[in-house]
Amino acid sequence: MDWSHLSPDEAHRAEAIYRALRQGDDAKLRQLAELLATKPDDQLLGRTEFEVRDLVHQLGADAIQAAVNRRKKGDTKDRV
């Protein structure tokens, strides 16, 4: 992923958070893909939107937690 628009420290943090999310949220991403793959065209909106929103909110909460965890560990300067 291209982090060239970020400072070196920001790029490092972004990469570390991204890696943590890829490891921890694969099951949620698969659940999201399965949900969307199994809905007929006429059911993609409405209730399904709320189910998607809930999963995406969980992913967002996980992203925030990953960022907090990295900072708690003092992982702002070391390299991956």
Phi and psi in degrees as GROMACS dihedral restraints (atoms count N, CA, C in turn):
[ dihedral_restraints ]
;  ai    aj    ak    al  type     phi  dphi    fc
    3     4     5     6     1   -90.7    20    10
    4     5     6     7     1   110.7    20    10
    6     7     8     9     1  -107.1    20    10
    7     8     9    10     1    20.9    20    10
    9    10    11    12     1   -62.7    20    10
   10    11    12    13     1   -20.5    20    10
   12    13    14    15     1   -81.1    20    10
   13    14    15    16     1    -5.0    20    10
   15    16    17    18     1  -102.6    20    10
   16    17    18    19     1   159.4    20    10
   18    19    20    21     1   -67.2    20    10
   19    20    21    22     1   162.2    20    10
   21    22    23    24     1   -56.3    20    10
   22    23    24    25     1   -42.4    20    10
   24    25    26    27     1   -66.5    20    10
   25    26    27    28     1   -41.3    20    10
   27    28    29    30     1   -65.3    20    10
   28    29    30    31     1   -40.2    20    10
   30    31    32    33     1   -62.8    20    10
   31    32    33    34     1   -41.6    20    10
   33    34    35    36     1   -62.3    20    10
   34    35    36    37     1   -47.5    20    10
   36    37    38    39     1   -61.6    20    10
   37    38    39    40     1   -44.7    20    10
   39    40    41    42     1   -60.1    20    10
   40    41    42    43     1   -44.0    20    10
   42    43    44    45     1   -63.6    20    10
   43    44    45    46     1   -42.2    20    10
   45    46    47    48     1   -64.7    20    10
   46    47    48    49     1   -42.3    20    10
   48    49    50    51     1   -65.4    20    10
   49    50    51    52     1   -43.9    20    10
   51    52    53    54     1   -57.5    20    10
   52    53    54    55     1   -46.1    20    10
   54    55    56    57     1   -63.1    20    10
   55    56    57    58     1   -41.8    20    10
   57    58    59    60     1   -62.5    20    10
   58    59    60    61     1   -41.3    20    10
   60    61    62    63     1   -66.8    20    10
   61    62    63    64     1   -41.4    20    10
   63    64    65    66     1   -62.7    20    10
   64    65    66    67     1   -37.8    20    10
   66    67    68    69     1   -72.6    20    10
   67    68    69    70     1   -44.5    20    10
   69    70    71    72     1   -85.5    20    10
   70    71    72    73     1   -23.7    20    10
   72    73    74    75     1  -111.8    20    10
   73    74    75    76     1    14.9    20    10
   75    76    77    78     1   -58.6    20    10
   76    77    78    79     1   -40.4    20    10
   78    79    80    81     1   -62.9    20    10
   79    80    81    82     1   -40.3    20    10
   81    82    83    84     1   -68.6    20    10
   82    83    84    85     1   -37.3    20    10
   84    85    86    87     1   -65.7    20    10
   85    86    87    88     1   -39.7    20    10
   87    88    89    90     1   -65.2    20    10
   88    89    90    91     1   -39.9    20    10
   90    91    92    93     1   -62.5    20    10
   91    92    93    94     1   -42.0    20    10
   93    94    95    96     1   -63.4    20    10
   94    95    96    97     1   -45.9    20    10
   96    97    98    99     1   -61.8    20    10
   97    98    99   100     1   -42.7    20    10
   99   100   101   102     1   -63.9    20    10
  100   101   102   103     1   -43.3    20    10
  102   103   104   105     1   -56.9    20    10
  103   104   105   106     1   -49.9    20    10
  105   106   107   108     1   -70.6    20    10
  106   107   108   109     1   -33.1    20    10
  108   109   110   111     1   -71.6    20    10
  109   110   111   112     1   -26.5    20    10
  111   112   113   114     1   -95.3    20    10
  112   113   114   115     1    -4.0    20    10
  114   115   116   117     1   -91.0    20    10
  115   116   117   118     1   132.2    20    10
  117   118   119   120     1   -68.7    20    10
  118   119   120   121     1   161.4    20    10
  120   121   122   123     1   -50.6    20    10
  121   122   123   124     1   -40.5    20    10
  123   124   125   126     1   -76.8    20    10
  124   125   126   127     1    -0.4    20    10
  126   127   128   129     1  -117.1    20    10
  127   128   129   130     1     8.6    20    10
  129   130   131   132     1   -71.9    20    10
  130   131   132   133     1   -25.9    20    10
  132   133   134   135     1  -102.9    20    10
  133   134   135   136     1   170.5    20    10
  135   136   137   138     1    81.9    20    10
  136   137   138   139     1  -122.9    20    10
  138   139   140   141     1   -56.7    20    10
  139   140   141   142     1   -40.5    20    10
  141   142   143   144     1   -60.5    20    10
  142   143   144   145     1   -36.8    20    10
  144   145   146   147     1   -58.2    20    10
  145   146   147   148     1   -39.5    20    10
  147   148   149   150     1   -69.7    20    10
  148   149   150   151     1   -37.8    20    10
  150   151   152   153     1   -64.5    20    10
  151   152   153   154     1   -43.0    20    10
  153   154   155   156     1   -62.8    20    10
  154   155   156   157     1   -45.3    20    10
  156   157   158   159     1   -58.2    20    10
  157   158   159   160     1   -43.5    20    10
  159   160   161   162     1   -61.4    20    10
  160   161   162   163     1   -43.2    20    10
  162   163   164   165     1   -65.7    20    10
  163   164   165   166     1   -40.7    20    10
  165   166   167   168     1   -67.7    20    10
  166   167   168   169     1   -36.6    20    10
  168   169   170   171     1   -63.3    20    10
  169   170   171   172     1   -38.8    20    10
  171   172   173   174     1   -63.3    20    10
  172   173   174   175     1   -41.5    20    10
  174   175   176   177     1   -62.3    20    10
  175   176   177   178     1   -41.8    20    10
  177   178   179   180     1   -63.5    20    10
  178   179   180   181     1   -42.1    20    10
  180   181   182   183     1   -63.6    20    10
  181   182   183   184     1   -38.9    20    10
  183   184   185   186     1   -64.9    20    10
  184   185   186   187     1   -37.6    20    10
  186   187   188   189     1   -63.6    20    10
  187   188   189   190     1   -44.7    20    10
  189   190   191   192     1   -62.9    20    10
  190   191   192   193     1   -43.0    20    10
  192   193   194   195     1   -63.9    20    10
  193   194   195   196     1   -39.1    20    10
  195   196   197   198     1   -62.0    20    10
  196   197   198   199     1   -41.5    20    10
  198   199   200   201     1   -65.1    20    10
  199   200   201   202     1   -43.1    20    10
  201   202   203   204     1   -63.1    20    10
  202   203   204   205     1   -44.7    20    10
  204   205   206   207     1   -61.5    20    10
  205   206   207   208     1   -41.7    20    10
  207   208   209   210     1   -61.7    20    10
  208   209   210   211     1   -41.5    20    10
  210   211   212   213     1   -72.6    20    10
  211   212   213   214     1   -36.0    20    10
  213   214   215   216     1   -62.4    20    10
  214   215   216   217     1   -34.9    20    10
  216   217   218   219     1   -77.7    20    10
  217   218   219   220     1    -2.6    20    10
  219   220   221   222     1    75.0    20    10
  220   221   222   223     1    21.2    20    10
  222   223   224   225     1   -89.0    20    10
  223   224   225   226     1    69.9    20    10
  225   226   227   228     1  -116.1    20    10
  226   227   228   229     1   -15.5    20    10
  228   229   230   231     1  -119.1    20    10
  229   230   231   232     1   -27.8    20    10
  231   232   233   234     1   -70.4    20    10
  232   233   234   235     1   161.7    20    10
  234   235   236   237     1  -105.5    20    10
  235   236   237   238     1   145.4    20    10
